[in-house]
Amino acid sequence: MDYEIMMNGNIKIGDIAPEFEADSTMGKVNLADYKGKWLVFFSHPGDFTPVCTTEIIAFAKANTYFNQLNTALLGLSVDSNSSHLAWLYDIYIKTGTTIPYPIIADRNGEIARKYGMISSNVSTTQTVRNVFIIDPEGIVRLILVYPMNVGRCIPEILRALQALQTADANNASTPANWIPCEPVILPIPKTFDDLLERAKEINQNKNGMSWYLSFKEPKDCNVL
């Protein structure tokens, strides 16, 4: 593990996600447990807090959709495992919702600091609302950071996950406001001959604006 990451949580897109082992509401978990799957790893500031409660429930209700995308959910806060369990039980008693994914108890903040989940400008003890999307090879592919007073949009996290998966499967990119199964952007031609061929294709198929911006229908489209 790089010293800078260990001390400052300076994780960037494209980095290997830092390994960890921790206690959770479903027993011991390791990052390696998720090898071969996509992972949405998220933190919340504290148990028994209003915004976090709505998020935990929203993630639980969307768990089936994440499963369809070969994706696991994993939560974290610096509260104890006993606190997590009591909170999840309270949610179950009040709403009937069972939380189907683990929540890590990171009491000493070691994992939170590795991942830069604690912002000293906001709090030295509580995690802000981070989301890391980690691919099946353990690479960090997307990072979202929300302040403590703004709840996450779970449909947007699902959309971003599908965009990553679709872009990978099609060797392509997704345009602004892309939604699943809409056309994706073709890679820019690398030679002048390829440029001419692309321009000809656009003229014939009306599938783009110019040689540097053209589209195709994605394969392996998955509408949830």
C-alpha positions in Angstrom: 0.0 0.0 0.0 1.3 3.4 -1.0 2.3 5.5 2.1 0.4 8.6 0.8 -2.8 6.6 0.4 -2.4 5.0 3.8 -1.9 8.3 5.6 -4.1 10.6 3.5 -6.7 8.5 1.7 -5.5 10.1 -1.6 -7.3 7.5 -3.8 -8.0 8.4 -7.4 -9.9 6.8 -10.2 -7.8 4.0 -11.7 -6.1 3.1 -8.4 -6.2 -0.4 -6.9 -8.7 -0.3 -4.1 -6.9 -0.7 -0.7 -7.4 -4.1 0.9 -9.0 -4.5 4.3 -10.5 -7.0 6.7 -13.2 -5.9 9.1 -16.1 -7.0 11.3 -19.5 -6.3 9.9 -23.2 -7.0 10.5 -22.7 -10.2 8.5 -19.4 -11.3 10.0 -15.8 -10.8 8.8 -15.5 -9.2 5.4 -12.4 -8.7 3.1 -12.2 -6.7 0.0 -10.9 -9.8 -1.7 -14.3 -11.5 -1.0 -15.7 -9.3 -3.8 -13.1 -10.3 -6.5 -14.9 -11.1 -9.7 -17.9 -8.8 -8.8 -18.5 -5.1 -9.0 -18.7 -3.4 -5.6 -20.5 -0.3 -4.5 -18.6 0.6 -1.2 -20.2 3.5 0.6 -19.8 5.3 4.0 -22.3 7.0 6.2 -21.7 9.5 9.0 -23.5 7.6 11.8 -26.1 5.1 12.9 -29.5 6.3 14.0 -29.3 9.4 11.9 -32.2 10.5 9.6 -30.5 10.9 6.2 -28.4 7.7 6.7 -31.5 5.8 7.6 -33.3 6.8 4.4 -30.2 5.8 2.4 -29.7 2.4 4.0 -33.4 1.6 3.3 -33.1 2.9 -0.3 -30.0 0.8 -1.0 -31.8 -2.3 0.5 -34.8 -1.7 -1.8 -32.5 -1.5 -4.8 -30.3 -4.5 -3.9 -32.1 -6.7 -6.4 -31.1 -4.3 -9.2 -27.5 -4.3 -8.1 -27.5 -8.1 -8.0 -28.7 -8.2 -11.6 -25.6 -6.2 -12.5 -23.2 -8.6 -10.7 -22.7 -6.0 -8.1 -22.5 -6.2 -4.3 -23.2 -3.5 -1.7 -21.0 -2.8 1.3 -21.5 0.0 3.8 -19.2 1.4 6.5 -19.2 3.8 9.4 -17.1 4.4 12.4 -19.8 3.2 14.8 -19.5 -0.2 16.5 -21.0 -3.4 15.2 -23.4 -3.5 18.2 -24.7 -0.1 17.2 -25.0 -1.2 13.6 -27.0 -4.2 14.6 -29.3 -2.2 16.9 -29.9 0.3 14.1 -30.7 -2.3 11.5 -33.1 -4.0 14.0 -34.8 -0.7 14.6 -35.3 -0.2 10.9 -36.6 -3.8 10.6 -39.1 -3.3 13.5 -40.3 0.1 12.2 -40.4 -0.6 8.5 -40.2 -4.3 7.9 -37.1 -3.8 5.8 -34.2 -6.3 6.2 -30.8 -4.9 5.2 -29.4 -7.6 2.8 -25.8 -6.3 2.7 -23.0 -5.9 5.3 -22.2 -2.7 7.2 -18.6 -2.5 8.4 -17.7 -1.4 11.9 -14.6 0.7 11.5 -14.2 1.9 15.1 -10.6 3.1 14.8 -11.2 4.7 11.4 -8.4 2.8 9.7 -10.4 1.8 6.6 -12.1 5.2 6.4 -8.8 7.0 6.4 -7.4 4.6 3.7 -10.3 5.6 1.5 -10.4 9.3 2.4 -13.8 9.0 3.9 -13.1 11.4 6.7 -12.9 15.0 5.8 -11.1 17.0 8.5 -12.7 20.2 7.3 -16.1 18.7 8.2 -15.4 16.3 11.1 -12.4 14.4 12.4 -14.5 11.5 13.6 -17.4 11.0 11.2 -17.3 9.8 7.6 -18.9 11.9 4.9 -21.1 10.3 2.2 -18.5 8.6 -0.1 -19.3 6.1 -2.8 -16.6 4.0 -4.5 -17.5 1.8 -7.5 -14.9 -0.9 -7.7 -14.7 -3.2 -10.7 -14.2 -7.0 -10.6 -10.4 -6.6 -10.8 -10.3 -4.4 -7.7 -9.8 -1.1 -9.6 -11.6 2.1 -8.4 -13.7 3.2 -11.4 -15.9 6.0 -9.9 -15.8 8.2 -6.8 -18.8 10.2 -5.5 -18.6 12.4 -2.4 -21.7 14.0 -0.8 -21.8 16.3 2.2 -23.4 15.1 5.4 -26.7 17.0 4.8 -27.4 15.7 1.2 -28.7 12.2 0.7 -27.4 10.1 -2.2 -29.5 9.4 -5.3 -29.5 5.6 -5.6 -30.9 5.6 -9.2 -28.0 7.8 -10.3 -25.5 5.3 -8.7 -27.2 2.5 -10.6 -27.1 4.5 -13.8 -23.4 5.3 -13.4 -22.7 1.6 -12.7 -24.5 0.6 -15.8 -22.7 3.3 -17.8 -19.3 1.9 -16.7 -20.4 -1.7 -17.5 -21.8 -0.7 -20.9 -18.8 1.4 -21.8 -16.5 -1.5 -21.0 -18.6 -4.1 -22.9 -18.7 -1.9 -26.0 -15.3 -0.3 -26.0 -17.2 3.0 -26.0 -18.1 6.0 -24.0 -21.5 7.3 -22.8 -22.8 10.8 -23.6 -24.3 13.4 -21.3 -27.5 12.3 -19.7 -27.1 8.7 -21.0 -29.6 6.2 -19.8 -29.3 2.4 -20.2 -29.8 1.1 -23.8 -29.4 4.5 -25.4 -26.6 4.8 -28.1 -23.0 5.0 -27.0 -20.1 7.1 -28.4 -17.6 5.3 -30.7 -13.9 5.8 -30.0 -12.3 8.7 -32.0 -10.4 7.4 -35.2 -6.7 7.2 -34.7 -5.6 7.6 -38.3 -6.6 9.7 -41.2 -7.8 6.7 -43.2 -10.0 5.7 -40.2 -11.3 9.3 -40.1 -12.4 9.1 -43.7 -14.0 5.8 -43.2 -15.9 7.1 -40.1 -17.1 10.2 -42.1 -18.3 7.9 -44.8 -20.2 5.7 -42.3 -21.8 8.8 -40.7 -22.9 10.0 -44.1 -24.5 6.7 -44.9 -26.0 5.8 -41.5 -26.7 9.3 -40.1 -25.3 8.1 -36.8 -23.2 11.1 -35.8 -22.4 14.8 -36.0 -18.9 14.5 -37.3 -15.9 12.1 -37.5 -15.1 12.8 -33.9 -18.6 12.3 -32.5 -20.6 9.3 -33.7 -22.8 6.7 -32.1 -23.7 3.0 -32.1 -26.3 0.9 -30.4 -24.8 -0.9 -27.4 -24.7 -4.7 -27.2 -25.5 -6.6 -24.0 -28.1 -3.9 -23.0 -29.7 -4.5 -19.7 -32.9 -2.6 -18.7 -33.6 -3.1 -15.0 
